[in-house]
Amino acid sequence: MAHTRYYLELPQGHEVPIVGRFPDGYVLRREILPAPLLCRQLYEEVGRDYQWTDRLEWSDEKWTYQFMKPQLQLWVLWAISDPAGYFELRREDDDESVEIAYFGLRPEYTGRGLGGRLLACAVKQAREIGPRVWVHTCTKDHPNALPNYQSRGFQIFRTEEFE
């Protein structure tokens, strides 16, 4: 079955306003050296329904090594002590571009109005790293992913078909 991958970027100078706050009991925190178990849990649970597979076989050592790299940041949205969702930022080698490499909520936290605010926070943090912010999604992702990005000003700059 053919799918489409969309690459989107946020025009320089376009900001995504962070409206309101997360509900009481939620806090967004950067994890400086996240535990491999937390990384794996978020990746697996957020990506399970969308067939994320590229990191499934990683060892604890590989997860630890990945987040020791200075160009990566992991931000986790906590619901009290439960991880509700996350985003991963990756600074590109050109020091100008920042990819929102992974983004999403665990299934039990979708539909609560958290995704748009989490995306606005991801953009804010990415802009602090570099002026160009981009993301990719595909037709296998959540059906609201592409509209969510576009409604916040992201524009498609490339598409590709894949199996």
Residue frames as a rotation matrix with the C-alpha (Angstrom) as fourth column:
MET 1
0.577 0.817 0.000 0.00
0.817 -0.577 0.000 0.00
0.000 0.000 -1.000 0.00
ALA 2
-0.296 -0.686 0.664 1.39
0.665 -0.647 -0.372 3.40
0.685 0.332 0.648 -0.98
HIS 3
0.488 0.341 -0.803 1.66
0.818 -0.499 0.286 6.17
-0.303 -0.797 -0.523 1.58
THR 4
0.430 -0.325 0.842 2.67
0.359 -0.794 -0.490 9.81
0.828 0.513 -0.225 1.37
ARG 5
0.022 -0.509 -0.860 5.28
0.973 -0.186 0.135 11.47
-0.228 -0.840 0.491 3.57
TYR 6
0.721 0.271 0.638 4.98
0.411 -0.908 -0.079 15.23
0.558 0.319 -0.766 4.04
TYR 7
-0.349 -0.826 -0.442 7.87
0.936 -0.282 -0.211 17.51
0.050 -0.487 0.872 4.99
LEU 8
0.649 0.647 0.401 6.71
0.570 -0.762 0.307 20.78
0.504 0.029 -0.863 6.50
GLU 9
-0.562 -0.785 -0.261 8.48
0.784 -0.404 -0.471 23.86
0.264 -0.470 0.842 7.75
LEU 10
0.514 0.639 -0.573 7.38
0.786 -0.618 0.015 26.86
-0.344 -0.458 -0.820 9.73
PRO 11
0.463 -0.363 0.809 8.24
0.512 -0.635 -0.578 30.09
0.724 0.681 -0.108 7.90
GLN 12
-0.532 -0.720 -0.445 10.91
0.816 -0.297 -0.495 32.11
0.224 -0.627 0.746 9.66
GLY 13
-0.934 0.162 0.317 9.34
-0.228 -0.957 -0.182 34.83
0.274 -0.242 0.931 11.75
HIS 14
0.061 0.989 -0.132 6.07
-0.469 0.145 0.871 32.91
0.881 0.009 0.473 12.12
GLU 15
-0.882 -0.299 0.363 5.46
-0.448 0.295 -0.844 32.08
0.145 -0.907 -0.394 15.74
VAL 16
-0.212 0.809 -0.548 2.90
0.270 0.588 0.763 29.67
0.939 0.013 -0.343 17.13
PRO 17
-0.242 0.123 0.963 1.22
-0.750 -0.653 -0.105 31.32
0.616 -0.747 0.250 20.08
ILE 18
-0.767 0.039 -0.641 0.99
0.405 0.803 -0.436 29.29
0.498 -0.594 -0.632 23.27
VAL 19
-0.240 0.804 0.543 -2.57
-0.532 -0.577 0.619 29.91
0.812 -0.140 0.567 24.37
GLY 20
0.737 0.618 0.273 -3.59
-0.533 0.282 0.798 29.12
0.416 -0.734 0.537 27.92
ARG 21
-0.278 -0.783 0.556 -1.94
-0.956 0.283 -0.080 26.56
-0.095 -0.553 -0.828 30.11
PHE 22
-0.601 0.104 -0.793 -1.83
-0.065 0.982 0.178 22.84
0.797 0.159 -0.583 30.42
PRO 23
0.538 0.843 0.020 -4.51
-0.140 0.066 0.988 21.59
0.832 -0.534 0.153 32.84
ASP 24
0.335 -0.363 0.869 -3.64
-0.941 -0.162 0.295 21.40
0.034 -0.918 -0.396 36.53
GLY 25
0.606 -0.181 0.774 -1.36
-0.246 0.883 0.399 18.49
-0.756 -0.432 0.491 37.24
TYR 26
0.775 -0.364 0.516 0.46
0.631 0.408 -0.660 18.66
0.030 0.837 0.546 33.89
VAL 27
0.574 -0.665 -0.477 4.00
-0.338 -0.723 0.602 19.95
-0.746 -0.184 -0.640 33.52
LEU 28
0.931 -0.365 0.029 6.35
0.141 0.285 -0.948 20.03
0.338 0.886 0.317 30.52
ARG 29
0.657 -0.744 0.121 9.97
-0.398 -0.206 0.894 19.30
-0.640 -0.636 -0.432 31.41
ARG 30
0.471 -0.629 -0.618 13.17
-0.685 0.180 -0.706 18.81
0.555 0.756 -0.346 29.49
GLU 31
0.950 -0.218 0.222 14.81
0.038 0.789 0.613 15.53
-0.308 -0.574 0.758 30.39
ILE 32
0.445 -0.852 -0.275 18.56
-0.859 -0.493 0.138 16.16
-0.253 0.175 -0.951 30.43
LEU 33
-0.716 -0.591 -0.371 19.64
-0.662 0.744 0.094 12.50
0.220 0.313 -0.924 30.49
PRO 34
0.235 0.957 0.167 16.42
-0.968 0.216 0.127 10.50
0.085 -0.192 0.978 30.22
ALA 35
-0.277 -0.231 0.933 16.22
-0.478 0.875 0.075 6.91
-0.834 -0.425 -0.353 31.39
PRO 36
-0.929 -0.123 -0.350 16.20
-0.369 0.403 0.837 4.42
0.039 0.907 -0.419 28.51
LEU 37
-0.698 0.716 0.021 13.01
0.680 0.671 -0.295 2.87
-0.225 -0.191 -0.955 29.90
LEU 38
-0.009 0.682 -0.731 11.19
0.178 -0.719 -0.672 6.22
-0.984 -0.136 -0.114 29.67
CYS 39
-0.467 -0.246 -0.849 12.44
-0.718 -0.455 0.527 6.84
-0.516 0.856 0.036 26.12
ARG 40
-0.993 0.062 -0.104 11.42
-0.007 0.830 0.558 3.38
0.121 0.554 -0.823 24.99
GLN 41
-0.476 0.868 -0.142 8.01
0.679 0.260 -0.686 3.62
-0.559 -0.423 -0.713 26.68
LEU 42
0.005 0.477 -0.879 7.15
-0.218 -0.857 -0.466 6.92
-0.976 0.194 0.100 25.01
TYR 43
-0.642 -0.322 -0.696 8.41
-0.727 -0.031 0.686 5.84
-0.243 0.946 -0.214 21.60
GLU 44
-0.971 0.239 -0.015 6.56
0.226 0.933 0.282 2.52
0.081 0.270 -0.959 21.69
GLU 45
-0.367 0.900 -0.234 3.27
0.714 0.111 -0.691 3.79
-0.596 -0.421 -0.684 23.12
VAL 46
-0.027 0.332 -0.943 3.01
-0.343 -0.889 -0.303 6.96
-0.939 0.315 0.137 21.06
GLY 47
-0.436 -0.308 -0.845 4.08
-0.868 -0.101 0.485 5.24
-0.235 0.946 -0.223 17.85
ARG 48
-0.687 0.110 0.718 2.37
-0.016 0.986 -0.167 1.87
-0.727 -0.127 -0.675 18.24
ASP 49
0.279 0.922 0.269 -0.73
0.360 0.159 -0.919 2.72
-0.890 0.353 -0.287 16.18
TYR 50
0.795 -0.010 -0.607 1.36
-0.462 -0.658 -0.595 4.48
-0.394 0.753 -0.527 13.50
GLN 51
0.915 -0.379 0.139 3.89
0.402 0.827 -0.393 1.71
0.034 0.416 0.909 12.89
TRP 52
0.533 -0.825 0.186 6.96
-0.819 -0.559 -0.128 3.46
0.210 -0.084 -0.974 14.25
THR 53
0.989 -0.141 -0.052 9.59
0.146 0.982 0.121 0.74
0.034 -0.128 0.991 13.99
ASP 54
0.524 -0.846 0.103 13.03
-0.085 -0.172 -0.981 2.30
0.848 0.505 -0.162 13.47
ARG 55
-0.262 -0.660 0.704 13.94
-0.777 -0.288 -0.560 2.26
0.572 -0.693 -0.438 17.20
LEU 56
0.710 0.695 0.114 12.18
-0.618 0.537 0.573 -0.88
0.337 -0.478 0.811 18.41
GLU 57
0.755 -0.447 -0.479 15.35
0.420 0.892 -0.170 -2.97
0.503 -0.073 0.861 18.57
TRP 58
0.139 -0.757 0.638 17.51
-0.379 -0.636 -0.672 -0.38
0.915 -0.148 -0.375 20.35
SER 59
-0.044 -0.290 -0.956 19.36
0.793 0.572 -0.210 -1.49
0.608 -0.767 0.204 23.48
ASP 60
0.790 0.254 -0.558 19.42
0.586 -0.581 0.565 0.55
-0.180 -0.774 -0.608 26.69
GLU 61
-0.132 -0.941 -0.311 22.95
0.619 -0.323 0.716 1.60
-0.774 -0.098 0.625 25.76
LYS 62
-0.605 -0.049 0.794 21.82
0.762 -0.326 0.560 2.90
0.231 0.944 0.235 22.38
TRP 63
0.520 0.832 0.192 18.96
0.682 -0.540 0.493 4.89
0.514 -0.126 -0.849 23.97
THR 64
0.615 -0.357 -0.703 21.40
0.526 -0.477 0.704 6.41
-0.587 -0.803 -0.106 26.47
TYR 65
-0.473 -0.862 0.184 23.97
0.686 -0.229 0.690 7.19
-0.553 0.453 0.700 23.77
GLN 66
-0.143 0.501 0.853 21.31
0.877 -0.334 0.344 8.82
0.458 0.798 -0.392 21.57
PHE 67
0.767 0.599 0.228 20.36
0.425 -0.742 0.519 11.35
0.481 -0.301 -0.824 24.23
MET 68
0.325 -0.762 -0.561 23.93
0.640 -0.259 0.723 12.12
-0.696 -0.594 0.403 25.23
LYS 69
-0.333 -0.418 0.845 24.32
0.926 -0.313 0.210 13.86
0.176 0.853 0.492 21.87
PRO 70
-0.680 0.009 -0.733 24.26
0.375 -0.855 -0.358 17.63
-0.630 -0.518 0.578 22.34
GLN 71
-0.928 0.329 -0.176 22.12
-0.339 -0.547 0.766 18.18
0.155 0.770 0.619 19.24
LEU 72
-0.359 0.834 -0.419 19.17
0.331 0.533 0.779 16.24
0.873 0.141 -0.467 20.75
GLN 73
-0.834 0.230 0.501 16.62
-0.549 -0.428 -0.718 17.32
0.049 -0.874 0.483 23.32
LEU 74
-0.532 0.722 -0.443 13.81
0.522 0.691 0.500 15.30
0.667 0.035 -0.744 24.85
TRP 75
-0.778 0.422 0.467 10.84
-0.603 -0.710 -0.364 17.13
0.178 -0.564 0.806 26.37
VAL 76
-0.719 0.537 -0.442 8.21
0.527 0.835 0.157 15.16
0.453 -0.120 -0.883 28.29
LEU 77
-0.279 0.753 0.595 4.71
-0.664 -0.599 0.447 16.27
0.694 -0.270 0.668 29.22
TRP 78
-0.917 -0.088 -0.388 4.05
0.215 0.712 -0.669 14.80
0.335 -0.697 -0.634 32.66
ALA 79
0.159 0.955 0.250 0.59
-0.379 -0.175 0.909 14.20
0.912 -0.239 0.334 34.11
ILE 80
0.843 -0.091 0.531 1.59
-0.520 0.119 0.846 14.13
-0.141 -0.989 0.053 37.76
SER 81
-0.064 -0.928 0.367 4.10
-0.606 0.329 0.724 11.22
-0.793 -0.176 -0.583 37.57
ASP 82
0.252 0.242 0.937 2.78
0.505 0.793 -0.341 9.65
-0.825 0.560 0.078 34.36
PRO 83
-0.773 -0.531 -0.346 4.37
-0.021 -0.524 0.852 10.57
-0.634 0.666 0.394 31.01
ALA 84
0.255 0.966 -0.033 1.50
0.058 -0.049 -0.997 11.82
-0.965 0.252 -0.069 28.82
GLY 85
0.918 0.008 0.398 3.47
0.397 0.015 -0.917 12.71
-0.013 1.000 0.010 25.69
TYR 86
0.176 -0.930 -0.323 6.70
0.384 -0.237 0.892 14.08
-0.907 -0.281 0.315 24.36
PHE 87
0.997 -0.077 -0.022 8.65
-0.043 -0.273 -0.961 15.72
0.068 0.959 -0.275 21.63
GLU 88
0.289 -0.953 0.094 12.22
0.669 0.271 0.692 15.23
-0.684 -0.137 0.716 20.49
LEU 89
0.918 -0.080 -0.389 14.15
-0.281 -0.824 -0.492 18.09
-0.281 0.561 -0.779 18.91
ARG 90
0.363 -0.820 0.442 17.14
0.778 0.528 0.340 17.47
-0.512 0.220 0.830 16.65
ARG 91
0.527 -0.317 -0.788 19.46
-0.402 -0.910 0.097 20.32
-0.748 0.266 -0.607 15.67
GLU 92
0.946 -0.163 0.280 20.77
0.324 0.479 -0.815 19.77
-0.001 0.862 0.506 12.17
ASP 93
0.161 -0.987 -0.028 24.46
0.946 0.146 0.288 20.01
-0.280 -0.073 0.957 11.29
ASP 94
-0.148 -0.210 0.966 23.95
0.677 -0.734 -0.056 23.42
0.721 0.646 0.251 9.67
ASP 95
-0.728 -0.117 -0.675 23.06
0.664 -0.365 -0.653 24.90
-0.170 -0.923 0.344 13.11
GLU 96
-0.882 0.467 -0.069 20.15
-0.468 -0.844 0.263 26.69
0.064 0.264 0.962 11.43
SER 97
-0.131 0.857 -0.497 17.57
-0.566 0.347 0.748 23.91
0.814 0.380 0.440 11.21
VAL 98
-0.788 0.014 0.615 15.76
-0.545 0.450 -0.708 22.11
-0.286 -0.893 -0.347 14.00
GLU 99
-0.489 0.631 -0.602 13.60
-0.256 0.556 0.791 19.09
0.834 0.541 -0.110 13.32
ILE 100
-0.039 0.565 0.824 10.74
-0.954 0.224 -0.199 18.14
-0.297 -0.794 0.530 15.57
ALA 101
-0.702 -0.473 -0.532 11.86
-0.658 0.716 0.231 14.56
0.272 0.513 -0.814 15.07
TYR 102
-0.601 0.583 -0.546 9.26
0.579 0.789 0.205 12.78
0.551 -0.193 -0.812 17.21
PHE 103
-0.833 0.437 0.339 6.07
-0.539 -0.779 -0.322 14.20
0.123 -0.451 0.884 18.64
GLY 104
-0.254 0.858 -0.446 2.94
-0.151 0.420 0.895 12.80
0.955 0.295 0.023 20.16
LEU 105
-0.160 0.368 0.916 0.75
-0.985 -0.121 -0.123 11.79
0.066 -0.922 0.382 23.04
ARG 106
-0.985 -0.029 0.171 0.22
-0.064 0.978 -0.200 8.37
-0.162 -0.208 -0.965 24.56
PRO 107
-0.667 0.744 0.032 -3.18
0.288 0.218 0.933 7.03
0.687 0.631 -0.359 23.41
GLU 108
-0.040 0.701 -0.712 -4.92
0.983 0.155 0.097 7.55
0.179 -0.696 -0.695 26.75
TYR 109
-0.296 -0.135 -0.946 -4.05
0.501 -0.865 -0.034 11.28
-0.813 -0.484 0.323 26.61
THR 110
-0.950 0.031 0.310 -5.34
0.272 -0.406 0.873 12.04
0.153 0.913 0.377 23.11
GLY 111
-0.174 0.957 0.233 -8.60
0.575 -0.093 0.813 13.93
0.800 0.276 -0.534 22.71
ARG 112
0.278 0.227 -0.933 -7.97
0.947 -0.226 0.227 16.09
-0.160 -0.947 -0.278 25.79
GLY 113
0.956 0.114 0.270 -6.84
0.192 -0.939 -0.286 19.24
0.221 0.325 -0.920 23.98
LEU 114
0.610 -0.781 -0.133 -3.16
0.096 -0.094 0.991 18.69
-0.787 -0.617 0.018 24.82
GLY 115
0.247 -0.563 0.788 -1.69
0.890 0.454 0.045 18.18
-0.383 0.690 0.614 21.33
GLY 116
0.614 0.031 0.789 -1.98
0.535 -0.751 -0.387 21.73
0.581 0.659 -0.477 20.01
ARG 117
0.912 -0.290 0.290 -0.42
-0.409 -0.683 0.605 23.25
0.022 -0.671 -0.741 23.12
LEU 118
0.512 -0.759 0.401 2.33
0.241 0.576 0.781 20.62
-0.824 -0.303 0.478 23.14
LEU 119
0.323 -0.372 0.870 3.12
0.945 0.075 -0.318 21.44
0.053 0.925 0.376 19.50
ALA 120
0.810 -0.009 0.587 3.24
0.056 -0.994 -0.092 25.18
0.584 0.107 -0.805 20.28
CYS 121
0.793 -0.557 0.247 5.70
-0.373 -0.124 0.920 24.43
-0.482 -0.821 -0.306 23.09
ALA 122
0.385 -0.658 0.647 7.80
0.686 0.673 0.276 22.28
-0.617 0.337 0.711 20.75
VAL 123
0.512 -0.154 0.845 8.00
0.694 -0.506 -0.513 25.14
0.506 0.849 -0.152 18.24
LYS 124
0.918 -0.154 0.365 8.94
-0.310 -0.853 0.419 27.62
0.247 -0.498 -0.831 20.98
GLN 125
0.598 -0.728 0.335 11.77
-0.100 0.347 0.933 25.38
-0.795 -0.591 0.135 22.21
ALA 126
0.349 -0.456 0.819 12.94
0.885 0.447 -0.128 24.65
-0.307 0.770 0.559 18.65
ARG 127
0.746 -0.016 0.665 13.07
0.347 -0.844 -0.409 28.37
0.568 0.536 -0.625 17.81
GLU 128
0.861 -0.475 0.180 15.39
-0.423 -0.474 0.772 28.88
-0.282 -0.741 -0.609 20.77
ILE 129
0.278 -0.770 0.574 17.81
0.344 0.638 0.689 26.46
-0.897 0.005 0.442 19.09
GLY 130
-0.794 -0.548 0.261 17.61
0.408 -0.163 0.898 27.64
-0.450 0.820 0.353 15.48
PRO 131
-0.594 0.550 -0.587 15.53
-0.550 -0.810 -0.203 29.78
-0.587 0.203 0.784 13.11
ARG 132
-0.337 0.481 -0.810 14.30
-0.798 0.310 0.516 27.02
0.499 0.820 0.279 10.78
VAL 133
-0.508 0.295 0.809 11.83
-0.533 0.630 -0.564 24.56
-0.676 -0.718 -0.163 12.30
TRP 134
-0.259 0.421 -0.869 10.59
-0.863 0.304 0.404 21.59
0.434 0.855 0.284 10.32
VAL 135
-0.272 0.300 0.914 8.77
-0.555 0.727 -0.403 18.31
-0.786 -0.617 -0.031 10.82
HIS 136
-0.709 0.186 -0.680 7.65
-0.576 0.404 0.711 15.35
0.407 0.896 -0.179 8.78
THR 137
-0.251 0.703 0.665 4.50
-0.529 0.476 -0.702 13.28
-0.810 -0.528 0.253 8.99
CYS 138
-0.943 -0.043 -0.329 2.80
-0.310 0.470 0.826 10.74
0.119 0.881 -0.457 6.77
THR 139
-0.135 0.969 -0.205 -0.52
-0.766 0.030 0.643 9.19
0.629 0.243 0.738 5.94
LYS 140
-0.100 0.057 -0.993 0.22
0.399 0.917 0.012 6.41
0.912 -0.395 -0.114 8.49
ASP 141
-0.956 -0.286 -0.067 0.29
0.186 -0.410 -0.893 8.96
0.228 -0.866 0.445 11.35
HIS 142
-0.423 0.826 -0.374 -2.70
0.588 -0.064 -0.806 10.16
-0.690 -0.560 -0.458 13.33
PRO 143
0.001 0.476 0.880 -5.26
0.982 -0.168 0.090 11.69
0.190 0.864 -0.467 10.93
ASN 144
0.921 0.355 -0.161 -5.03
0.385 -0.893 0.231 15.01
-0.061 -0.275 -0.960 12.81
ALA 145
0.143 -0.956 -0.256 -1.23
0.711 -0.081 0.698 15.26
-0.689 -0.282 0.668 12.48
LEU 146
-0.556 -0.388 0.735 -1.04
0.821 -0.398 0.411 17.03
0.133 0.832 0.539 9.12
PRO 147
0.317 0.719 0.618 -4.00
0.517 -0.678 0.523 19.39
0.795 0.154 -0.587 9.83
ASN 148
0.787 -0.086 -0.610 -2.51
0.567 -0.287 0.772 20.17
-0.242 -0.954 -0.177 13.27
TYR 149
-0.265 -0.959 -0.100 0.79
0.766 -0.273 0.583 21.25
-0.586 0.078 0.807 11.72
GLN 150
-0.529 0.070 0.846 -0.84
0.725 -0.481 0.493 23.20
0.442 0.874 0.204 8.90
SER 151
0.563 0.817 0.121 -3.29
0.609 -0.510 0.608 25.00
0.558 -0.268 -0.785 11.20
ARG 152
0.681 -0.400 -0.614 -0.30
0.453 -0.429 0.781 26.35
-0.576 -0.810 -0.111 13.12
GLY 153
0.702 -0.301 -0.646 1.39
-0.520 -0.836 -0.176 27.72
-0.487 0.459 -0.743 10.01
PHE 154
-0.298 -0.809 0.507 3.59
-0.091 0.553 0.828 24.84
-0.950 0.201 -0.238 8.86
GLN 155
0.521 0.396 -0.756 3.82
-0.759 -0.191 -0.623 24.64
-0.391 0.898 0.201 5.07
ILE 156
0.699 -0.231 0.676 4.61
0.340 0.940 -0.031 21.59
-0.629 0.251 0.736 2.95
PHE 157
0.298 -0.656 -0.694 7.95
-0.780 -0.586 0.219 21.91
-0.550 0.476 -0.686 1.17
ARG 158
-0.621 -0.455 -0.639 8.29
-0.746 0.594 0.302 18.33
0.242 0.663 -0.708 -0.11
THR 159
0.469 0.692 0.549 6.29
-0.754 0.637 -0.160 15.14
-0.460 -0.339 0.820 -0.45
GLU 160
-0.610 -0.607 -0.510 7.32
-0.774 0.595 0.218 11.61
0.171 0.528 -0.832 -1.30
GLU 161
0.594 0.774 -0.220 5.56
-0.732 0.633 0.253 8.31
0.335 0.011 0.942 -1.83
PHE 162
-0.633 -0.764 0.125 6.65
-0.756 0.575 -0.311 5.14
0.166 -0.292 -0.942 -0.02
GLU 163
0.005 0.581 -0.814 5.42
-0.204 0.797 0.568 1.59
0.979 0.163 0.123 0.58
